[in-house]
């Protein structure tokens, strides 16, 4: 079931206009990225309706993908919504209905995950295999406003392009983790980048056991990053 609802300005004072679409489904979200996001992004860009797209997986209201698209002009919003709705309807029509969790299962999941996000509201379980247009509210406490926020959103777009490529290539979880490790070690300076938190002991032990191999990956990634920066 598709349930488009109105969304408004984010209150940030930004002149950017966004449409935010949440695709709720118990199907693997990789499927949504590969077969829905890839297609809808291509059409919206070809038509000149958007100039930036990013997405994230989330649990609030049930498993879903949050898709944010930045409009090239405010007048593009109705057509963007129509394209998103049509593509999502077509996406679900060729799939069997997915098995939704129960409200009880969702409340247990929400209690566990919301403990890591104190500012979040668990809410209620959304309709499965559905689309909802909900407001995009930037996290100003994390990313700031104006130029700082725009830079963060641009980086989200790049990350989403990389993630889409990995999903489209059907990379395994281990391959994706290796890719992320190479990106992080290639661009972060370990002398200045303090860890946000200490890793779980089991995770730390796993990395210690592969230390020699990972150091080789890190050195190669840093060399590649340095070469790219020096390229004219």
N, C-alpha and C positions, 0 to 999 in steps of 0.2 A: 504494500500500500504506500502511495506517495502522498505526503502531507506538507506541501509547500506552505510556509508561513512567512510573514513579513519580517524583514530585519531592517534596522535603521543605522544611522551613523554611529561610530564607536565612541564618540564623545572625546576623542583625543585631540581635536582641533586640526587634524591632518586633512589635506585636500584630497587625499587618495580615497577612492571609493572601492569597497570590497563586496563580494558576494561570498557567503560562507554556507557550504552545503555539507550536511552530515549524512553519511550513508551507513545505516544500521543493518547489520547482517551477522549471522552466525557462520556464514561461509568464510573461508580463509581470506583475510584482508589482502594477502598477496594477489588473490584473484581480482579483487576490486582495483588494485593498482595496475595490474597488467592488462585487464580487459575493459575496464571502464575509464580510469583516469587517463591512461595513455591515449585512448580514442578521443575523449571529450577535450582534452588539452590540445590535441592536434587541430580539431575543428575550430575551437575558440581562437587559437592563435592564427590559423589560416584566414579566418574572417576578420582579424584585426580587432577583436572584441576585448581581449585581455593582453596584458604585457608581463604578468607574473603569476605564478601558481605555486602553492606549496601545500603539503598535507601532513597530517600526523595521525597515528593510531591512538585511540582513546577508549576508555572503559565506561565513562559516565553516561548512564542511560542504556548501557549494554554495549557490546563490542561494536565499534564503528570507526570509519575513516572520516576525519574532518578535512574537508577540501576548501581552501581559501583561494579565490582568484581576484586579482586586482584589475579593475576595469580601465580601459583606455579612455572612456568618457562615461559620465553618469547615465547618459541616454542609452547605453548598451545594456543596462541591467535587465530589462524585460527579456531581451533576446538571449542573454547569458542564462537566465533562469530557465527559459524554454529549452535551450540546448541541453542543459544539465538534466532537466526532467525527462526529456525524450531519451537521452542516452541511458539514464538509470532505469527507466521502464524497459527498454530493450535488453539491458543487461540482465535484469531479473526474469524476464520472460523466457529466456533460454535455459534457466537454471531451475532445478527442483527447489521447492521451499526448504529453507534451512531450519534446523531444529533449534528453536529458541530456548534459552534457559528460563526457569521459572522465576517468579518474583522473589521467592525465598532464596534461590540460588544467587540471584542478583544482589540481594541485600547482604548476603555473606561476602560476596566478592567486593562489593562497594565498601563494606566495613574494613576489609583488609587493605584495599588500595587507597582509600581516602585517608588512612592513617599516615601515608607518605605525602599527602597533599592537604594539609590542614585547612587551606582556603577553599577547598572544593565542597560542593553540595552533592551528595549521592543522587538525590532525586528519585525518580521512579523509572522502571524499565520501559524503554521506548518500543514501539511496534517493530517487530522484526522484519527484515527485508524491506526497508522503507527509506525514504529520503525526506529530510527536513531542512528548510532554510532557517538558520538560527543566527543571531547576531555574532559578529566577530568582535570580541573585546580584547584588544591587545593587552599583554601583561606589562604594564608600564613600570611596575616595581622592579621587574627583571631587565627590561629592554629599553626603558626610557621613552622619550617622545621625539617627535620631529626627525631630525637627521639620524639620530642613534637608532630609533625604532625602524626607520626605513632601511638602514644598513642591516639590521638583524633580519628583517623580512626578506631582503635580497639574499642573504646567506641561507635562509630557510629554503628559498627557491632553488639554489644550487644543490643543497643537500637532497631535496626532493627529486631533482633530476638524476643525481647519482643513485639514489635509492630505486627509482623507477628503472634505470638501466640494469641494476643488479637483479631486480625482480624479473624483468623481461628476459634476462639471460638465464633465469632459473638457477642462480647461485645458491649453494647450500648455506645453512646457517653458519657452518665453520668458515666457509669462504667469505661470507659477509663480515664476520668478526675479524678475519685476517685483513680484509680491505679497510675496515674502520681503524684497526690497529696501525696499519701503515699510514693512513691519513693523519692520525693523531700524532704519531711519533715523528712524522715528517714535517709537521708544521708547528708543533709545540716545543718550546725550550724547557727541558726538564729542570734546568737551574732556576727558572723563574715561575713555572706553572705549578703551583701547589695543588695537591689533590683536593677535590671537593670533600671527600670523605675517605676514610680508610676502607679498603676492600674487605669483603668477608674472608675469613681465614681459608676457606676452601678455594676461593677464587685466587687468593694470593699464592697458595700452594701450587695451584695449576700453572700459574705463570712462572713461578720459580723453577718448576720442573722443565720448562721449555726455554729457560733464560738464554742459553747460548744461541738457539735458533732465532729467537725473537730479537736479540741484539743485532743479529745479521740483517734482519728485516728492517729494523729501526735505522741502522746505518745507511742502508740502500735508499730508504725513503727520504732521509735527510739530504742525501747527496742529490737525489732527483729533485727535491724541493729547491735546493740551492741553485741547481742548474737552471731550473725554470725561472727563478727570480732574476738571474743574470742574463737571461735570454733577451735580446733587443726586441 
